Amino acid sequence: MNGPRGRLRVYLGAASGVGKTFAMLGEGHRRLARGTDVVVGLVEAHGRPRTAELVEGMEVVPRRTVVHRGARFTELDVAAVIARAPRVALIDELAHTNVPGSRNAKRWQDVEEILAAGIDVVSTVNIQHLESLNDVVEQITGVAQRERVPDEVVRRADQVELVDMSPETLRRRMAHGNVYAPEKVDAALSNYFRVGNLTALRELALLWVAGKVDDQLDRYRAEHGIAGTWEARERVVVALTGGPEGETLVRRAARIADRSTGADLLAVHVTRADGLAGADPVGLARQRALVEDVGGTYHQVVGDDIPRALLDFARGVNATQLVLGASRRGRFAQVFSRGVGVTATALSGSIDVHMITHAEAGRRARRVGSRAALTRARRLAGWAMALLGLPALIAVLLPFREALTLPSVILLFLLMVVGVALMGGMWPAVTAAVAGFLLLNYYFTPPVGLFTVSAPPNVLALVVFVLVAVMVSAIVDVAARRTREAARAGADAEVLSTLAGHVLRGEAALPSLLARLRETFALTSVTLLERTGPPGPDDQCDPEVWRIVATAGAVPCTCPGTADTDVVIDETLVLAVRGRLLEASDRRVLEAFAAEAAVALRQGRLEEEAGRARPLAEADKMRTALLAAVSHDLRTPLAAAKAAVDSLRATDIRWSGEDREELLATADESLVKLDRLVANLLDMSRLQAGVLGLTLQSLALEEIIPRAIDDLGPLRDRVKGDISPDLPEVLADPPLTERILVNVMSNAVRYSPPGEKVLVTASRYGEHVEIRVADHGPGIPPEAYDRVFMPFQRLGDRDNHTGVGLGLALSRGLAEAMGGTLLPEETPGGGLTMILTLPVSAGTHAVPAPVESA
């Protein structure tokens, strides 16, 4: 098992019958024809002759026989497949649940073992068996899928191929008997396999496979360093500034995306790190909500060059279109700078850029933040002012040299140097101060025309000039640096605030953190690594020592040594990023992300532990309730029976025949109650464990209901049956159906007023028969309908010692196990009616208890 891992190919279908197994076997025959060693690990033909024909001619690994509760079942023999060591194994129904006692609980776990042994596997699965879609499928079809496979198992597959078929074609196949047996076709077509259900399942399958394809494309582009846009799928990116034009841009971008079916809408805001933060937080929050309302996603990145940051983000998400708003800058400002829109259009390459006009176009944008930080343009302007301004000042002052005093000239030069400092910072100002010192000495300090100073006061004046100029330059430079740091801190805080908003809105904490970090700094991948063993001297570059906990991006880091930047969180956790080296200021934000990622990981694990502990707590609560409930109810019939038997055995009392019959009846009645209680407890435990065996067969209601009434013993006179002989037979298990009716009728008698009889009626409703047991007791409020079916509940019991509260809970469980329902409703005139619904019989079927099939 130390060799290379096998490759997994999965045929994914929207429903049974689309041809997944047929396609898998066809793939096996193609590989056999090419000389590949292929075996059939397990194939379920389900009685389909064409599928069985394809298995012929292929080597089949014998199945392993498992005996469970006296029945024999066959399952995949993992050990035999690994021992045979073929190149490819065909294994059907990836989501199948194995019979208890098998090597693994699920077949996908069997497949993982075979893959780890270096054997390629070709398998099949339906979209309804994916864990993430299970609740969606149940909502669409009304059928809960008990057999599920984690999405990650299928996503990790090297190839996923969709086996597609239109709903109409699949229904025709079913009608021709190519999928199910003829007696099951009508029920399947009118229930699960309706056109609407199949269309919805087909769309789910297509969307899921599209997401898988997107992941594969992103991974390929990252591995091959492809930065250009591939228009495989329309993705529209809209740039937001938080200004009043934002809502117009979002709606226009949404309309552009809607023109292409399946197009994605992404909104992005670039946070400036140089102090030019002009975004209105309130406006951004409102626009973000609008983006999410129209089905888009909101993103935030940091960048000094806004056009390049927008295009880097667009290329990173493989966007095809970029939506920008027309500039709000005035015409005069546009003369000196082309603006974001024009620059982005020039640099966009294959990305289409839409310039959207709006009511705010051409209006001057209000500046929210200070513009004190020194940009590259300001530094260049400072150098130009220093190099060109001083000669210009000399040219202006020379004609008036005789009329000006040296202090006046020094003040004018000092004014020029302060202006250079305010414009370009320290170094242009220092250069201007030194140059000014030399020019003052040469042109205005006697002797003129020489770099000498004859008067000591003039030397002092020149030195003070240089010192003042340098100090002013230093103060301006420090102020600019502090302003830049404050602006950067504000940008970082805005990023962290956005991140916290994603987590607080309920997004998956750890994946959201890593994905936002990757987007924020335009990284290739972000990976949270966990050490699996003790620290070692050279373990930073050893992938065997590290485990990937979570990752965002196409090419994750396998160990800290493969990262461009890594942050050590604690002794076991390291956040590794790949894509570019981050500056020291960026590392502060990175460390904050890393700390949040560690908290999210620990919180997720605590939630998992709590989830595992919750069933144990529920079981303990159930056990406590059971002990409290049966402590009296088991003792009471035992005590009554024992008292009756002790009385009969007494030698000092001579009992009459009538007394002996009464004592024997008491003992018999008590033992019957005890037997019923123990049977209910055992059946409830079997039902909850999923091992209660059923034998479904056709039953006539006019036979089963009178037998159930007779089983009530002394209470039989309190029940009246009114059953029509024209009702169809139902498909049910006879003893369990009788048990349900006895429990429901005895419960109804218990709550009926003296002299009132419980009425039992039955009628047909579609393909089901409803048996109604109506009483005229106190009834229960509608909000308590669900609670009455919980074990150990006695709602409104006048006598709290009449049973453990298992009857109705067990009855509902038995009814659902047979494909029926048990529901309460109010009896007209007061009271409670229990409605037992059972399917109409179409034949006799035997259903073994513990097996689930895909």
C-alpha positions in Angstrom: 0.0 0.0 0.0 3.0 2.3 -0.1 2.9 2.7 -3.9 1.0 5.3 -5.8 -2.7 5.7 -5.1 -5.2 4.4 -7.6 -7.3 6.7 -9.7 -11.1 7.0 -9.2 -13.6 7.5 -12.0 -17.2 8.1 -11.1 -20.2 8.0 -13.4 -22.8 10.4 -11.9 -26.5 10.2 -12.7 -29.6 12.2 -11.8 -31.7 9.1 -11.0 -31.8 5.3 -11.3 -32.0 4.0 -14.8 -30.1 6.7 -16.7 -27.4 4.1 -17.6 -24.6 4.6 -15.1 -23.8 0.9 -14.6 -24.1 0.4 -18.4 -21.6 3.1 -19.0 -19.3 1.7 -16.3 -19.3 -1.8 -17.9 -18.8 -0.3 -21.3 -15.7 1.5 -20.0 -14.5 -1.8 -18.6 -14.9 -3.5 -22.0 -13.0 -0.7 -23.8 -10.1 -1.0 -21.3 -10.1 -4.8 -21.7 -9.9 -4.4 -25.5 -6.8 -2.2 -24.9 -5.2 -5.0 -22.9 -5.8 -3.5 -19.4 -6.3 -6.0 -16.5 -9.9 -5.3 -15.5 -12.1 -7.2 -13.0 -15.7 -6.8 -11.8 -15.5 -6.2 -8.1 -19.3 -5.8 -7.7 -22.1 -5.0 -10.2 -25.8 -4.7 -9.3 -27.8 -5.7 -12.4 -31.2 -5.3 -10.6 -32.7 -7.9 -13.0 -31.9 -5.8 -16.2 -30.9 -8.3 -18.9 -28.8 -5.9 -21.0 -26.7 -5.0 -17.9 -26.2 -8.7 -17.0 -25.1 -9.4 -20.6 -22.3 -6.8 -20.3 -20.9 -8.6 -17.3 -20.5 -11.8 -19.3 -17.0 -12.3 -20.6 -15.4 -10.3 -17.7 -13.6 -11.7 -14.7 -15.8 -11.3 -11.6 -14.3 -11.4 -8.1 -16.5 -13.6 -5.9 -18.5 -11.7 -3.4 -18.2 -12.2 0.4 -21.2 -13.8 2.2 -22.4 -12.1 5.4 -24.9 -13.7 7.8 -27.0 -11.3 9.7 -29.9 -12.3 11.9 -30.2 -15.6 10.2 -30.3 -14.2 6.7 -27.4 -14.5 4.1 -26.3 -11.4 2.2 -23.4 -10.8 -0.3 -21.1 -7.8 -0.3 -18.0 -6.6 -2.0 -14.9 -8.7 -0.9 -12.3 -6.0 -0.4 -9.6 -8.4 0.6 -10.1 -10.5 -2.5 -10.0 -7.5 -4.8 -6.7 -6.3 -3.2 -5.3 -9.8 -3.3 -6.2 -10.2 -7.0 -4.4 -6.8 -7.6 -6.0 -5.9 -11.0 -5.2 -2.6 -12.8 -8.9 -1.6 -12.7 -11.8 -2.7 -10.6 -15.4 -2.0 -11.5 -17.5 -1.4 -8.3 -21.1 -0.3 -8.6 -23.2 1.9 -6.2 -20.6 4.0 -4.3 -23.1 5.1 -1.7 -24.3 1.6 -0.7 -24.6 0.7 3.0 -23.0 -2.6 3.8 -24.7 -5.3 5.9 -23.7 -5.0 9.6 -20.7 -7.1 10.3 -19.0 -6.1 7.0 -15.4 -4.8 6.9 -16.6 -1.2 6.5 -19.9 0.5 7.1 -20.1 2.1 3.6 -19.0 0.9 0.2 -17.1 4.2 -0.5 -14.9 3.2 2.4 -14.2 -0.1 0.7 -13.3 1.8 -2.4 -10.9 4.0 -0.4 -9.0 0.9 0.7 -8.8 -0.4 -2.8 -7.6 3.0 -4.1 -4.9 3.1 -1.4 -3.7 -0.3 -2.6 -2.9 1.3 -6.0 -5.9 -0.1 -7.9 -7.9 2.1 -10.2 -11.6 2.1 -9.5 -14.6 2.9 -11.8 -17.8 3.4 -9.8 -21.3 4.9 -10.0 -23.5 7.2 -7.8 -26.8 9.1 -8.1 -27.0 12.8 -7.3 -29.5 12.2 -4.6 -26.9 10.3 -2.6 -24.5 13.2 -2.2 -24.5 14.4 1.4 -24.9 18.1 0.7 -27.9 17.6 -1.6 -29.8 15.1 0.5 -32.1 17.6 2.1 -32.7 19.3 -1.2 -33.7 16.0 -2.9 -36.0 15.1 0.0 -37.7 18.5 -0.4 -38.2 18.0 -4.1 -39.2 14.3 -4.1 -40.5 13.8 -0.6 -38.3 10.8 -0.2 -35.5 10.7 2.3 -32.3 9.0 1.1 -30.8 6.8 3.8 -27.7 6.0 1.8 -25.3 8.9 1.5 -21.8 9.6 0.4 -19.7 12.6 1.5 -19.3 15.1 -1.4 -15.6 15.3 -0.8 -15.2 11.6 -1.8 -16.7 12.3 -5.2 -15.0 15.7 -5.6 -11.6 14.0 -5.0 -12.3 11.7 -7.9 -9.9 12.1 -10.7 -12.7 12.0 -13.3 -16.4 12.6 -12.8 -18.6 11.9 -15.9 -22.3 12.8 -16.0 -24.5 10.2 -17.5 -27.4 12.3 -18.7 -30.9 11.4 -20.0 -34.0 13.6 -20.5 -36.9 12.9 -18.1 -39.1 11.9 -21.0 -36.6 9.3 -22.3 -36.1 7.9 -18.8 -39.8 7.5 -18.2 -40.2 5.7 -21.6 -37.4 3.3 -20.6 -39.3 2.6 -17.3 -42.6 2.2 -19.2 -40.9 -0.4 -21.4 -39.7 -2.4 -18.3 -36.0 -1.6 -18.8 -35.5 -0.2 -15.3 -38.0 -1.8 -12.8 -40.2 -4.8 -12.7 -43.6 -4.3 -14.5 -45.6 -4.3 -11.2 -43.5 -1.4 -9.9 -43.5 0.8 -12.9 -46.9 2.6 -12.4 -46.1 3.5 -8.7 -42.6 4.7 -9.7 -43.8 6.9 -12.6 -46.6 8.5 -10.5 -44.3 9.2 -7.5 -40.6 9.6 -7.5 -40.1 9.5 -11.3 -42.5 12.4 -12.2 -41.3 14.8 -14.9 -40.9 17.7 -12.5 -38.8 15.6 -10.0 -36.5 14.2 -12.8 -36.0 17.7 -14.2 -35.0 19.1 -10.9 -32.7 16.2 -10.2 -31.1 16.6 -13.6 -30.5 20.3 -13.0 -28.9 19.5 -9.6 -26.6 17.0 -11.3 -25.6 19.4 -14.1 -24.8 22.2 -11.6 -22.8 19.9 -9.4 -20.7 18.7 -12.3 -20.3 22.3 -13.5 -18.8 23.1 -10.1 -16.5 20.2 -10.3 -15.4 21.3 -13.8 -14.7 24.8 -12.5 -12.4 23.4 -9.8 -10.5 21.3 -12.3 -10.1 24.3 -14.7 -8.8 26.5 -11.8 -6.4 23.8 -10.8 -5.1 23.4 -14.4 -4.7 27.2 -14.9 -2.8 27.5 -11.6 -0.5 24.5 -12.3 0.4 25.8 -15.7 0.7 29.5 -14.8 -2.1 30.6 -17.1 -3.1 34.2 -16.2 -5.2 35.0 -19.3 -9.0 34.7 -19.3 -10.6 31.6 -20.7 -14.2 32.3 -21.6 -15.4 28.9 -20.6 -18.1 30.4 -18.4 -19.5 33.9 -18.2 -18.4 35.7 -15.0 -19.3 39.4 -14.6 -17.2 41.5 -12.1 -18.6 44.9 -11.0 -16.4 47.4 -9.3 -17.9 49.2 -6.3 -16.6 52.4 -4.6 -19.5 52.8 -2.1 -20.6 55.9 -4.0 -24.2 56.7 -5.0 -23.7 55.1 -8.4 -23.1 51.7 -6.9 -26.7 50.5 -6.9 -27.1 51.4 -10.6 -23.9 49.4 -11.4 -25.0 46.4 -9.5 -28.4 46.2 -11.2 -26.9 46.7 -14.6 -24.2 44.0 -14.0 -27.0 41.7 -12.8 -28.9 42.2 -16.0 -25.7 41.5 -18.0 -25.2 38.3 -16.1 -28.8 37.2 -16.6 -28.4 37.3 -20.3 -26.1 34.2 -20.0 -27.6 31.2 -18.3 -25.5 30.1 -15.4 -23.3 33.3 -15.4 -21.7 34.4 -12.0 -21.9 37.9 -10.6 -19.1 39.1 -8.4 -18.8 42.5 -6.8 -15.4 43.8 -5.7 -14.2 46.8 -3.8 -10.6 47.8 -3.8 -9.4 49.2 -0.4 -6.6 51.7 -1.0 -3.6 51.3 1.3 -2.1 54.7 0.6 -4.5 56.9 2.5 -6.9 57.6 -0.4 -9.8 55.7 1.3 -12.8 57.4 -0.2 -15.3 54.6 0.4 -18.5 55.2 2.4 -19.0 52.3 4.8 -22.7 52.7 4.9 -23.0 52.8 1.1 -20.8 49.8 0.7 -22.9 47.8 3.2 -26.1 48.7 1.3 -24.6 47.8 -2.0 -23.2 44.5 -0.6 -26.7 43.6 0.6 -28.1 44.4 -2.9 -25.4 42.2 -4.5 -26.4 39.3 -2.4 -30.1 39.9 -3.1 -29.5 39.6 -6.8 -27.6 36.3 -6.3 -24.0 37.6 -6.5 -21.1 37.5 -4.1 -19.1 40.4 -2.5 -15.3 40.5 -2.4 -12.7 43.0 -1.1 -9.1 43.3 -2.1 -6.3 45.7 -1.1 -4.3 47.5 -3.8 -2.5 50.8 -4.4 -3.2 50.7 -8.1 -6.9 50.4 -8.4 -7.1 49.5 -12.2 -4.5 46.8 -11.8 -6.0 45.4 -8.6 -9.4 45.2 -10.3 -7.9 43.4 -13.4 -5.8 41.1 -11.2 -9.0 40.0 -9.3 -10.9 39.6 -12.5 -8.2 37.4 -14.1 -7.9 35.5 -10.8 -11.6 34.5 -11.0 -11.4 33.9 -14.8 -13.9 36.8 -15.4 -15.1 37.6 -18.9 -16.6 41.0 -18.3 -15.8 44.0 -16.0 -18.4 46.6 -15.2 -17.2 50.1 -14.2 -19.0 53.3 -13.6 -18.3 56.4 -15.6 -15.8 58.7 -13.8 -17.1 61.2 -11.3 -13.9 63.3 -11.7 -14.1 66.6 -13.5 -12.7 67.3 -17.0 -9.8 69.2 -15.6 -8.7 66.3 -13.4 -9.0 63.9 -16.3 -6.4 65.9 -18.2 -3.7 65.0 -15.7 -4.9 61.4 -15.0 -6.8 59.1 -17.3 -8.8 57.6 -14.4 -9.7 54.0 -13.4 -12.0 53.3 -16.3 -9.7 54.4 -19.2 -6.7 52.7 -17.6 -8.6 49.5 -16.9 -9.9 49.4 -20.5 -6.4 49.9 -21.9 -5.0 47.0 -19.7 -8.0 44.7 -19.8 -6.8 42.4 -22.7 -9.4 39.8 -23.4 -11.8 41.0 -20.6 -14.7 43.1 -21.9 -15.1 46.3 -20.0 -18.5 48.0 -19.7 -18.4 51.7 -18.8 -21.8 52.5 -17.3 -23.1 56.0 -17.2 -25.0 57.2 -14.2 -26.5 60.3 -12.6 -23.3 61.0 -10.7 -21.0 60.9 -13.8 -18.9 64.1 -14.1 -19.7 65.3 -10.6 -16.8 65.8 -8.3 -16.5 63.1 -5.7 -16.4 64.2 -2.1 -13.1 63.3 -0.5 -13.6 61.5 2.7 -10.1 60.8 3.8 -6.9 62.9 4.0 -4.5 63.0 1.1 -1.4 63.5 3.2 0.5 60.3 2.3 3.2 60.9 -0.3 2.4 59.1 -3.5 4.9 58.5 -6.3 3.4 61.4 -8.2 3.9 63.8 -5.3 7.6 62.7 -4.9 8.2 63.3 -8.6 6.6 66.7 -8.3 8.8 67.6 -5.3 11.9 66.7 -7.2 10.8 68.8 -10.2 10.0 71.7 -7.9 13.4 71.4 -6.3 15.4 71.1 -9.5 13.4 73.7 -11.5 12.0 76.0 -8.9 15.3 77.2 -7.4 16.8 78.2 -10.8 13.5 80.0 -11.6 13.7 81.8 -8.2 17.2 82.9 -8.9 16.2 84.2 -12.3 13.4 86.3 -10.7 15.6 87.7 -7.8 18.8 88.5 -9.7 17.5 91.8 -11.3 16.6 93.0 -7.8 19.8 91.8 -6.0 21.0 95.3 -5.1 17.6 96.2 -3.6 17.1 93.0 -1.5 18.8 92.3 1.8 20.2 88.9 2.6 17.6 88.1 5.3 14.8 88.8 2.8 16.4 86.5 0.1 17.0 83.7 2.7 13.3 83.9 3.7 12.2 83.5 0.1 14.5 80.5 -0.4 13.2 79.1 2.9 9.7 79.4 1.6 10.7 77.6 -1.6 12.3 74.7 0.5 9.2 74.4 2.7 7.0 74.2 -0.4 9.3 71.4 -1.8 9.0 69.6 1.6 5.2 69.8 1.6 5.0 68.5 -1.9 7.7 65.9 -2.1 8.8 65.0 1.4 12.2 64.9 3.1 14.8 64.1 0.4 13.7 66.6 -2.3 13.5 69.2 0.5 17.0 68.4 1.8 18.4 68.5 -1.7 16.7 71.9 -2.2 18.1 73.2 1.1 21.7 72.3 0.2 21.3 73.7 -3.3 19.7 76.8 -1.9 22.6 77.2 0.5 25.1 77.1 -2.4 23.0 79.4 -4.6 22.6 82.0 -1.8 26.4 81.8 -1.1 27.3 82.3 -4.8 24.7 84.9 -5.9 23.7 86.9 -2.8 26.5 86.6 -0.1 29.6 88.9 -0.5 31.9 88.2 -2.2 29.4 87.6 -5.0 30.4 85.0 -7.6 32.5 82.9 -5.2 31.6 80.1 -2.8 33.0 82.0 0.2 31.5 84.1 3.0 33.3 87.2 4.2 31.0 88.2 7.1 30.5 85.7 10.0 26.8 86.8 10.5 26.1 85.6 7.0 27.6 82.2 7.8 25.2 82.0 10.8 22.3 83.0 8.6 23.1 80.3 6.0 23.6 77.6 8.6 20.2 78.4 10.3 18.6 78.4 6.8 19.9 74.8 6.2 18.9 73.6 9.7 15.4 75.0 9.4 14.9 73.5 6.0 16.1 70.1 7.1 13.8 70.1 10.3 10.8 71.2 8.3 11.5 68.4 5.7 11.9 65.8 8.5 8.6 66.9 10.1 6.7 66.7 6.8 8.2 63.2 6.1 7.3 61.9 9.6 3.7 63.2 9.2 3.4 61.6 5.8 4.7 58.2 7.2 2.3 58.4 10.1 -0.6 59.2 7.8 0.4 56.3 5.5 0.5 53.9 8.5 -2.9 55.2 9.8 -4.4 54.7 6.3 -2.9 51.2 6.1 -4.3 50.4 9.5 -7.7 51.6 8.4 -7.5 49.5 5.3 -6.5 46.4 7.3 -9.3 47.1 9.8 -11.8 47.4 6.9 -10.6 44.0 5.5 -10.9 42.3 8.9 -14.3 43.9 9.4 -15.4 42.4 6.1 -14.0 39.1 7.1 -15.8 39.1 10.4 -19.0 40.0 8.6 -18.7 36.8 6.5 -18.2 34.6 9.6 -21.0 36.3 11.6 -23.5 35.8 8.7 -23.0 32.1 9.2 -20.6 31.2 6.4 -18.5 28.2 7.0 -15.9 29.9 9.2 -12.6 28.2 8.2 -13.2 27.9 4.4 -14.5 31.5 4.4 -11.4 32.8 6.2 -9.0 31.2 3.9 -10.9 32.1 0.7 -11.1 35.8 1.8 -7.4 35.9 2.6 -6.5 34.5 -0.8 -8.8 37.0 -2.5 -7.6 40.0 -0.4 -3.9 39.6 -1.2 -4.4 37.9 -4.7 -2.6 34.7 -3.6 -2.5 31.4 -5.4 -3.4 29.3 -2.4 -3.8 29.6 1.4 -3.5 26.4 3.4 -3.9 25.6 7.1 -1.4 22.8 8.0 -1.4 20.7 11.2 1.6 18.8 12.4 0.8 15.0 12.8 3.8 14.0 14.9 6.4 15.5 17.3 8.6 18.3 16.1 11.7 17.4 14.3 14.9 19.3 13.1 14.1 19.1 9.4 10.3 18.6 9.3 9.5 22.0 7.6 9.9 20.4 4.2 8.5 17.0 4.9 4.9 16.5 3.7 4.6 13.3 5.7 4.7 15.3 8.9 2.0 17.7 7.9 -1.7 17.3 7.3 -3.8 19.7 5.2 -6.7 20.8 7.5 -8.3 23.3 5.1 -7.2 25.0 1.9 -8.3 27.7 -0.6 -6.8 27.7 -4.0 -5.8 25.4 -6.8 -2.3 24.2 -5.6 -2.2 23.9 -1.8 1.0 23.8 0.2 1.9 20.4 1.5 4.3 21.6 4.1 5.6 25.0 5.4 8.8 24.7 3.3 6.8 24.9 0.1 5.1 28.2 1.0 6.2 31.7 0.0 5.1 33.0 3.4 4.1 31.1 6.5 2.8 32.1 9.9 3.4 29.8 12.9 0.2 29.8 15.0 1.2 27.3 17.7 3.3 24.2 18.0 1.0 22.2 15.7 -0.7 24.8 13.3 0.9 26.8 10.5 -0.8 29.0 8.0 1.1 28.7 4.6 0.4 31.0 1.6 1.7 30.7 -1.9 1.6 33.3 -4.7 4.0 36.1 -3.6 6.1 37.4 -0.7 4.1 39.6 1.6 5.4 42.9 3.1 5.8 43.3 6.8 2.7 45.4 7.0 0.7 42.6 5.3 2.0 40.0 7.7 0.1 41.8 10.5 -3.1 41.1 8.7 -1.9 37.6 7.8 -1.3 36.9 11.5 -4.8 38.1 12.4 -6.2 35.8 9.8 -4.1 32.9 11.1 -5.3 33.5 14.7 -8.9 33.6 13.5 -8.4 30.4 11.4 -7.1 28.6 14.5 -10.1 29.7 16.5 -12.5 28.7 13.7 -10.8 25.2 13.5 -11.1 24.7 17.3 -14.7 25.9 17.3 -15.5 23.5 14.4 -14.0 20.6 16.3 -15.8 21.5 19.4 -19.0 21.5 17.5 -18.2 18.1 16.1 -17.5 16.8 19.6 -20.7 18.3 20.8 -22.5 16.7 17.9 -21.1 13.3 18.8 -22.0 13.8 22.5 -25.5 14.9 21.7 -26.8 11.4 20.7 -25.1 10.0 23.9 -26.9 12.6 25.9 -30.2 11.8 24.2 -29.6 8.1 24.8 -28.9 8.8 28.5 -32.0 11.0 28.7 -34.0 8.2 27.1 -32.5 5.6 29.4 -33.3 7.7 32.5 -36.9 8.2 31.2 -37.2 4.5 30.5 -36.0 3.6 34.0 -38.3 6.1 35.6 -41.3 5.0 33.5 -40.9 1.2 33.8 -39.9 1.2 37.5 -43.6 1.2 38.4 -45.2 -0.3 35.3 -43.0 -3.5 35.4 -43.5 -3.9 39.2 -47.3 -3.4 39.2 -48.3 -6.4 37.0 -45.6 -8.5 38.6 -46.9 -7.6 42.1 -50.5 -8.4 41.1 -49.7 -11.7 39.5 -47.5 -12.7 42.5 -50.2 -11.8 45.0 -52.7 -13.9 43.1 -50.4 -16.9 42.9 -49.4 -16.6 46.6 -53.1 -16.5 47.5 -53.8 -19.6 45.5 -50.9 -21.4 47.2 -52.0 -20.4 50.7 -52.9 -23.5 52.8 -54.8 -21.7 55.6 -57.5 -20.4 53.3 -60.0 -22.5 51.3 -61.0 -20.7 48.2 -64.3 -21.2 46.5 -64.3 -22.1 42.8 -65.5 -18.6 41.9 -62.7 -17.0 44.0 -60.1 -19.2 42.4 -61.3 -18.2 38.9 -61.1 -14.6 39.8 -57.5 -14.9 41.2 -56.4 -16.9 38.1 -58.0 -14.2 35.9 -56.1 -11.5 37.8 -52.8 -13.3 37.4 -53.5 -13.9 33.7 -54.5 -10.3 33.1 -51.4 -9.0 34.9 -49.1 -11.4 32.9 -50.7 -10.3 29.7 -50.0 -6.6 30.6 -46.4 -7.5 31.4 -46.0 -9.5 28.2 -47.4 -6.5 26.2 -45.1 -4.1 28.0 -42.0 -6.2 27.4 -42.9 -6.7 23.8 -43.4 -3.0 23.2 -40.0 -2.3 24.8 -38.2 -4.9 22.7 -39.9 -3.8 19.5 -39.1 -0.1 20.2 -35.4 -0.9 20.7 -35.4 -3.0 17.5 -37.1 -0.2 15.6 -34.7 2.4 16.8 -31.8 0.1 15.9 -33.2 -0.5 12.4 -33.3 -4.3 12.8 -37.0 -5.0 13.1 -37.8 -7.5 10.4 -41.0 -7.1 8.3 -42.9 -9.5 6.2 -45.3 -7.5 4.0 -48.3 -9.4 2.5 -51.9 -8.7 1.5 -54.3 -8.2 4.4 -58.1 -8.0 4.4 -59.2 -5.3 6.9 -62.4 -7.2 7.7 -60.2 -9.9 9.1 -57.4 -8.0 10.9 -59.6 -5.4 12.7 -61.9 -7.9 14.4 -58.8 -9.8 15.6 -57.3 -6.7 17.0 -60.6 -5.9 18.8 -60.7 -9.4 20.3 -57.1 -8.9 21.6 -58.3 -6.0 23.8 -59.8 -8.6 26.2 -62.2 -7.0 28.7 -62.0 -3.7 26.7 -63.4 -5.3 23.5 -67.0 -4.2 24.5 -65.9 -0.6 24.5 -64.9 -0.7 20.7 -67.3 -0.7 17.8 -66.1 -1.6 14.3 -67.7 -0.5 11.0 -65.7 -1.9 8.1 -67.0 -2.2 4.6 -66.2 -5.6 2.9 -65.6 -3.8 -0.4 -62.3 -2.2 0.7 -59.2 -3.4 -1.1 -56.5 -5.4 0.7 -53.6 -3.5 2.2 -49.8 -4.3 2.0 -48.7 -4.8 5.6 -47.2 -7.1 8.2 -50.1 -8.9 10.0 -48.8 -9.1 13.6 -47.4 -5.6 13.5 -50.6 -4.2 12.0 -52.6 -5.9 14.8 -50.2 -4.5 17.3 -50.7 -1.0 16.0 -54.4 -1.3 16.1 -54.4 -2.7 19.7 -52.2 0.1 21.0 -54.2 2.8 19.3 -57.6 1.3 20.4 -56.6 0.7 24.0 -55.3 4.2 24.2 -58.6 5.5 22.8 -60.6 3.4 25.3 -58.5 4.7 28.2 -59.4 8.3 27.5 -63.0 7.8 26.4 -65.8 8.8 28.9 -67.6 5.9 30.6 -70.3 4.5 28.4 -68.8 6.0 25.2 -67.6 3.6 22.6 -64.6 4.0 20.4 -65.5 3.9 16.7 -63.2 2.1 14.1 -63.9 2.9 10.4 -61.9 2.5 7.2 -62.1 4.1 3.7 -60.0 4.2 0.6 -58.1 7.4 -0.4 -56.2 7.0 -3.8 -53.7 4.2 -3.5 -54.0 4.1 0.3 -56.5 2.9 2.9 -57.2 5.0 6.0 -58.2 3.3 9.2 -59.7 5.8 11.7 -59.9 5.1 15.5 -62.1 7.9 17.0 -62.8 8.6 20.6 -64.7 11.4 22.4 -62.3 12.0 25.2 -60.6 15.2 26.2 -58.4 15.2 23.1 -55.1 17.0 22.9 -54.2 20.5 21.5 -52.8 20.6 17.9 -49.4 21.9 19.1 -49.0 18.7 21.1 -49.6 16.3 18.2 -45.9 15.6 17.7 -45.2 15.2 21.4 -47.7 12.5 21.8 -45.6 10.2 19.6 -42.5 10.7 21.7 -41.5 7.7 23.9 -42.4 7.9 27.6 -44.9 10.8 27.1 -48.3 10.8 28.9 -50.0 14.0 27.8 -53.0 14.8 30.0 -53.0 11.4 31.6 -55.6 11.3 34.5 -53.8 8.3 35.9 -50.0 8.5 35.5 -49.6 4.8 36.2 -51.4 3.3 33.2 -48.4 2.7 30.9 -44.9 3.8 30.0 -46.1 5.9 27.1 -44.6 3.6 24.4 -47.8 2.6 22.6 -48.2 5.5 20.2 -44.5 6.0 19.7 -44.1 2.3 18.7 -47.2 2.4 16.6 -46.0 5.3 14.5 -42.6 3.7 14.0 -44.2 0.4 12.9 -46.5 2.2 10.5 -43.7 4.1 8.9 -41.6 0.9 8.7 -44.4 -0.6 6.6 -44.6 2.4 4.3 -47.7 3.9 6.1 -48.3 6.8 8.5 -50.1 7.4 11.8 -51.4 10.9 12.3 -53.8 12.5 14.8 -56.7 14.9 14.2 -59.5 16.3 16.2 -62.8 14.2 16.4 -65.8 16.2 15.3 -67.7 17.0 18.5 -64.5 16.7 20.6 -61.9 14.0 21.2 -59.1 12.5 19.2 -59.0 10.5 16.0 -55.9 8.4 15.1 -55.6 7.8 11.3 -53.5 4.7 10.2 -52.7 4.9 6.5 -51.5 1.8 4.7 -50.8 1.3 1.0 -53.1 -0.7 -1.2 -51.7 -4.2 -1.9 -50.5 -5.2 -5.4 -49.0 -8.5 -4.4 -46.8 -10.1 -1.6 -43.3 -8.8 -0.9 -40.7 -10.0 1.7 -38.5 -7.2 3.1 -35.4 -8.2 5.1 -34.8 -5.8 8.0 -31.3 -4.6 8.0 -30.4 -4.0 4.4 -30.4 -0.7 2.6 -30.0 -0.5 -1.2 -28.8 2.3 -3.3 
